[in-house]
Amino acid sequence: MNAAAYIRVSSRSQDLATQRHAIEAAAKARGDEITEWFAEKRSAKRLDRPELARLCDRARRGEVARLYVFRLDRLSRTGIRDTLSVLDDLRRGGAHVVTIADGFDLEGPASDVVVAVLGWAAQMERQALGERISAARARVEARGGKWGRPARVPETTVRRIRELAGKRSIREISAALKVPRSTVAAVVSEKGAYKLVPKRAAKRPKRKN
């Protein structure tokens, strides 16, 4: 049977390969071939995701007979109601949803109970992750640090910022060098996080024969 698959990660730095490999192996074991992939790098905090919308539209038109997902929380992590709503959209056109890593069959008389439990667990996991991130951010900022990825600043710019520090305000330095104020403040205070970008070595001219 030809089948479709939906894979999702929350950020651009994450990789979809693990989900793809697991789904391909499971589909092959069932005798299915994945002929269409719906893949996106977006948070599941919202349901208005382009690839999910395209998938649901195809399913409502009866164009998806079987859909593979790595886990149910790839579709939604915002609670039982949203999870059931997405599944209802997919099933309405006859799509059979197969989840690989959850270890449960989503069909049968008790399927809504299973979905409710998995949807609730996904929501709790997302909330717990948010609380851990907030706590980590509070600890970093309480120590005077800067939360987030460090800015990449050329060595020449860092030297110029330090030369102007004390002579001009952070706002003036930012405007003069066309550098974000937060980056200027990080360099001036030495408490913020930034990463030096070494100056590229000049290319040596080629020798003529």
Summary of the structure (lengths in Angstrom):
residues: 209
radius of gyration: 25.0
end to end distance: 65.0
largest distance: 82.3
contacts: 567
relative contact order: 0.10
helix: 48%
strand: 17%
